[in-house]
Amino acid sequence: MSRDGDDSDLPREDLTPDPDEGTTVECRNCGARFPRSEVATPEKGRLACPECDSGDVTAVE
């Protein structure tokens, strides 16, 4: 049997992202926390808080 045949039987890690596990961000201006997908992008390359429109948002760990 070839090495390729053995390799196809190995378990594979599921790399599909879980939609419930997204990045949470926080606005440093008003303190609101929300999913990264809800961050407003009024202009390309600029993120803004959907609550107060501040550009001071950061990822929460």
C-alpha positions in Angstrom: 0.0 0.0 0.0 1.3 3.5 -0.8 1.8 6.2 1.8 -0.9 8.3 0.2 -3.5 5.6 0.8 -2.6 5.5 4.5 -2.8 9.2 4.8 -6.4 9.4 3.6 -7.6 7.4 6.6 -6.2 9.8 9.2 -8.7 12.0 11.1 -8.9 15.6 9.9 -9.3 18.7 11.9 -12.5 20.6 11.1 -11.4 24.1 10.1 -14.9 25.4 9.5 -15.4 28.5 11.8 -18.1 28.3 14.3 -20.6 31.2 13.6 -21.3 31.5 17.3 -17.6 32.1 18.0 -16.7 35.4 16.6 -14.4 38.2 17.8 -16.0 40.5 20.4 -14.9 44.1 20.3 -15.3 47.0 22.8 -15.6 50.7 22.2 -13.2 52.6 24.4 -15.3 55.7 24.2 -18.7 54.4 25.4 -17.8 50.9 26.7 -20.3 49.0 24.4 -19.4 45.4 23.6 -20.6 43.8 20.4 -19.6 41.2 17.8 -17.0 42.2 15.3 -19.5 41.6 12.5 -21.6 44.5 13.8 -18.8 47.1 13.7 -19.7 49.9 11.3 -17.3 50.7 8.5 -18.2 54.2 7.3 -15.1 54.4 5.1 -12.7 51.7 4.0 -10.1 50.8 6.6 -11.9 52.6 9.5 -13.9 50.8 12.1 -16.6 52.6 14.1 -18.8 51.8 17.1 -22.4 51.2 16.0 -23.5 52.9 19.3 -21.6 56.2 19.4 -19.7 56.2 16.0 -16.3 56.4 17.8 -13.3 55.0 15.9 -11.7 53.8 19.1 -12.7 50.1 19.1 -10.5 47.2 20.2 -10.8 43.4 20.3 -11.7 41.8 23.6 -10.0 38.5 24.6 
